[in-house]
Amino acid sequence: MITKTFTVNPFSMNCYVYWDNNTHEGVLIDPGAYESFEKQNILQYISSNKIDIIFILLTHGHIDHIMGNKWAKENFNVPVYMNKEDLPLIERALEQGEMFGVSFPQPPIPDKYINEGDLIKFGKTEFKLLHTPGHSPGSICFVDANNKVIFGGDTVFQGSIGRTDLWKGDIDLLLNSINSKIMTLPDEYIIYPGHMGETTVGFEKKNNPFLNGEYDRFV
Ligand SMILES: [Zn+2]
């Protein structure tokens, strides 16, 4: 499997193309492309590698993750999957955009709602879904157990965690999601987050101040 990262839009969000270099089947995760050159770069990469995009997958509904959804849906014409609890964020995306001073076309309503334990198969690859609320109520993670990879959205970052001051954010819920569902995976799992560089479960267990016990001493 190949993971290609495109860091896009004014929020420096990581859009991922995750694909099988044998079957050439893949998925587009969080298509937050904003500028036309960002969209061009992604399209160019997908066409030059002859990747067949099977699904568009959303880790959650914040604007930096969905501002390119209309473009992606029109280009690839494949189903968009997300968790239903973030639907209000999609419905009010343009309002969210105004709050942050960015404008973009209204993202389409997702085609299918996915939840804890669901399996998403494309080619020989399988994602298992984790529902990990706290950053947003519908935050989900995509886990490829065969390749020991997790696409974590804005749950856990290298040395940090997702913000919880937005709509329905909840720090206790987020820490519980991370500790009970992500940090219980084996140490060698690679985490591809929604912002900043990749990390591993083992590294965060040891070094992340929110997860290694340091944070608890201050609250
Ligand atoms: Zn977010």
Boltz pocket constraint, residues with backbone or C-beta under 6 A from the ligand:
constraints:
  - pocket:
      binder: B
      contacts: [[A, 60], [A, 62], [A, 135], [A, 154]]
      max_distance: 6.0
